[in-house]
């Protein structure tokens, strides 16, 4: 089991909040300081994606492409072929939403180490509404051969993940949220590409989360504990490659699984877990996320609650699932 340090004020009203994308900005600047081969390209959203920190530190290594997302990743692929390590950033609705074919053909097919950073993903984008609430990107990116897919849980992890993909030599997708969100990890918490982490032990059900949803699962587990339900919480920041060993070990302990993601469950994180379980350990599974529908305009917290993505709502869903679903046994 992985040792994972959680924030001391995790459940308090004064839990620290910060946009996950802020961690990316710091991480990219630090990666640029460590490696002169790193360059950055943006599609006219430099401050929104926090790439301005890199631009200000290394203006000669920054390229403003403009509102031309297909060109953004194609130029990046050429720079990678020339020996650079390019990071591209835009809103996830536009990259990979608008330029998926160029990512597939010019980057992944040629196995070029371009880093695609999709910011403002999920319904927590808020009032911008369905057009900007990218919910399909996890599914889109994880089906591309050679592509690494990472969804950090908070800003500290985003910083670590950015530095990690800067040196992994692979095409990589980093998914970021817009709004401030709780920081549940610490500077000492581990992050390694391809690893999942058990944050809380339990025996009644495994709650598997990625991105913003991991914190909500921690809240749900606390609420469930007050009702006598011991939920194990597993944080899965890397969706591809999936940490099968850690996930399956948790499921063997608990016999039931619930996944949570701020994205479409069809083909997304929940889909990835369903594939893993069906081939290795058939287990009752409940997927929490977006169920084949688009988002809506509203305040971020209002939308998370409306779509059942808050700790309280997930706790209710989990309790009902446990009350109606038997635990897996090997004789099934």
N, C-alpha and C positions, 0 to 999 in steps of 0.2 A: 504493500500500500504506500502511496506517495505521501510524504510529509508536506503539508501545505499550511502556511501561516495565514490566518484570517485577521482582518482589521479588528482592533479592540472595541471600537464603537459601532460594530456591525449593525446592531439592532436598536441603537439609540436615535433619538430625534436629531442629534448633531452629527450623524454620519456624514462624512465628507463627500461632496458631490463635485464632479468635473466631467465635461464632455469627453467621451472616449477618443474623439478625433484630436483632442489636445495632446494626448499621449503619443499619437502618431506624429504630430508635428515635432515634438521634442525628440522622439526616436529617430526621425529622418535626419534632423540636424546632427544628432550624435553620430549616426551612421556615416554622414558626410564628413564629419571630422576625422573619423577612423579610416575612411577609404576614399581616396581622391577619384576613384573610378565611378563613384555614384553620381548620377545626374537626376534632375527632376523636371517633369513636364506636366503642365496643367492646362485645363480647358476653361480658362477664364473664371476660375473659382478658387483662386489661390488662398485668400484669407478664410473662406468658408471651409475649406478642407484642411486648413492649418499648414499648408505647404509654404506659406509666406515666411515661416521661420527659416527654412532652408534657403529660400530666395534671398533673404536679407543677409544670411551668412555667406552664401556662395553665389553671388549674382551671375558669374560667368558660367556656372554649371546648371543654370535654370533656363528653361525654354517655355515661353508662353505660346501655346499653340492656338488659342482662341476657341470659339465654339465650333469645334470640328473634331468630334470624338473618334471617328474612324481614322483620321490623320494622326491623332494623339498616339494611339497604340502602334500604328504602322511606323511612324518615325521612331518610336521607342524601340521597336524590334530591330530597326536598322542600326541604332546606336548600340544595342546589345551585341549585334553581329560584329560591330567595330571594336568591341572590348569593354564597353561601358556597362554599368549596372543601373538601368533606368527605373525610376519610380514614376508612375502616372497617377494623377488624381482628378476626380470629378465626382458628381453625384452618382450614386449607384444606378439611378434610373437611366442615366445616360452612358455610363461605363461601369458595368458591361451591358446595360440595357440597350444601348443604341449601336454598339460596335462589337457585338459578340462574334460575328463572322470574322472580323479582322483579328480579334484576339485568338480565335481558334486557328486561323490559317497562317498568320504571319508570326505569331508568338509561340503557341503551343505545338503546332505541327513541326516547327523548327527547333523546339525545345530551347528557346531563348530566355534568359533569366530576367524577364521584365516583371515588375511588380505592379499589379493593377490595384489601386486603392479606390474602393467604392464607398463614398461617404454618404451620410443622410439616408441610411437604409432603414427599413421597417416603418411601422405605423407611428412610432414615436417622433417622426418628422413633424407630425402635428397638423397645423392649419394649411399647409401646402396641399394636402389632400392626396387622392388616389394617384394622380399623375406622377407625383414625386415620392410617393411611399413605395419604394422598391421592395417587393416581397418575393420575387422569383429568382433573385440572383444566386442564392445558394444552389438551387437546382440547376441553373444554367451553368455555373462554373464547375461544379463537382463532376459533371459528366464529361468534361474536356480531358482527354488524356494528357498526362504530364503536369496538370495543374494542381498546385497546393491551395487549399481553401482554409482560411483562418478567420474566426469571429471572436475577437477579444471580449472579455467580460467587463473590463473597466479600463480606465485611462492608463493605469500603471502597466497592465498587461499589454495594452496596445503599444506602449513604448518598447517593451521587451520584444514583442512580436515583430515590430518594424525592424529592429536591429537584427533579429534572427533571420528574417527573410532576405535582408540585405546581403547575407553571406551564404545563403543556401544553394545558390547556383541553379535555381529552378524557376519556371514560371509560377507566380504566386498571386493569389487574390486575398486582399485584406478588406474585411467588411466593417464599416464604422457607423455608429449612430450619431445623431445630431445633438440631442439635448444633454444637459447635465444628468449624470446617473451616479448612483452610489459606488464608492470605491470599497470593494470587499477584500481585496488582496493587499499585500504589503510589498515594500521594496525587496524583501527577502523571499517572497513567494516564488516558487519555481515556474518557469515557462520553457517548454521545449516543443518544437514542432513535432506533431504526431503523438503527443501525450495528453491523457485525460487525468483528472485529479479528484480524489475522494475528499470532499470538504466536510462531510458529516456522515458518520456511520449509522446504519439502521438495519432492520431485519424484515420489515413489512413490505417495502417497495423501494425500487431505485428511481430516483428523480434525476433525469439526465438533462442538463441545460447547456445552452451555448449563448454567447453574447449577453445582452441585458437580462435574459431570462434566468441566468444562474442566481443572481441576487434574489429574484422573486421566488425561486425555489428554496433558497435558504429561509426566507420569511415563511413560506408555506410549511416547511419542515418544522419550524418553531411552533406554528399554530397547531399542527398535527400532533406534536409531542404533548401539548396540553390536553389532547383528547386521547392519549394513550397509544398513538400510532408512531412507530419508529421508522422514519423515512431516511434513506441513505441519499445524500446529495452528491452527484458527480458532475464536475465542471468539464465540459468538452470544448475547449477553444479551437482545436483543430478538427475540422469535419472531414478533411481529406489530406493525408491518410488518417483514417479513424483508428483510435487506440482500442482495437478489439480485445486485447488482453485485459485491460482495466475494466472495460464495460462488461464483458462476459463474466469476469470474476465477481463484480457487483451483483449482476443478475442471478448468478448461482446462489448468492447469499440470500437474496430477497424473494425471488420467484415472480416478481411483477415489475413492470417498467412503465414509466411515464416520461415522455420527452416534451420539452418546451422550447419554442423558438419564435422569434418575432418575424416570421416568414411563412411562406406556403408550406404546409406539411407534406404536400404531394411533391415528391422529388427532393425535398429539402433535408434538414437534419433528421427529422422524424422518419423520413423515407430511408435515409442511410442506415439508421438503427434497425428499422424493420427488415431491411435486406440482410444485415449482419445476423440478426436473431433467427430469421427464417432458415438460414443456411447452416447455423451453428448450434443454436439453442432455442428452439421454438418456445416462446414465452408470451403470456398475455401482455399486450401493449396498448397504451392510450397515448395519442399524440395531441398535444396542445399547441395551437398556433393558428394560422389563417387557413380556414377551410374553404378553399376554392372560391374565394371572393376577393374583391379589391378593398382597399382601405377607404376611410372617409376623412373629412376635414373636422378638426376639433383640437382641443388641448391635448398634449401628449399623455398625461396621466388619465384623462378622461377616456381616451381611445384605448389605452392599455386595459383599463377596467371593462370597457364596453366589449372588447374582444376576448375577455377572460384571461388576460395575461398578467394579472397582478397576483401577489402572494396569497391574498385572501380568496380570490376566485379559484386559483389553482389548488389551494387546500381543499375547497369544497368539491372540486372535480376529482381530486385524488381520493377523498374519503368515499365518495359514491362509487368510484372504480373499485376500491378495496372491498366495499360492502357487497358488490355484485360479481366479483371476479376472484376465483380461487387462485392460490399461488401455484406456480409451476412445480411439478414433481417429475422426476426423471422417468417415471413410467408412462408419461403422456406420450 
